[in-house]
Amino acid sequence: INDTFGHPAGDAVLKTFGHLLQGAMRQVDICGRLGGEEFAFLLPNCDAAGADAFAQRLRGIVRQTRFDGLPASRQLTASFGVASARHGEGLGALIARADTALYRAKRQGRDRVETQAENPLLSTGTAD
């Protein structure tokens, strides 16, 4: 977005996305920007079905949102990779597995959710 429409447009998209997250996340959920267009979501006490539903809901919200700073004809989509924490696994390994699922979603056409394992605690998402 920054390269095509400029940094003000990218900033506007990030602000709108932040507002979307406020309405989509539970109070216990945590979101952090990993860099660029990648975000991580920590979803405590959330099983595989719940994490998948969260990612699917957020994916749909992104598709339906008109983002300020972009032409009306420009529709943004998002891809998500969902992974579950394994006993004794560090956060870096968990993020790496979520990232693997994310890139699988991108290779399979984008605008989709791919799940790595059951009982996910973290999903990464990117704007496509």
Summary of the structure (lengths in Angstrom):
residues: 128
radius of gyration: 14.3
end to end distance: 9.7
largest distance: 46.8
contacts: 388
relative contact order: 0.22
helix: 44%
strand: 23%
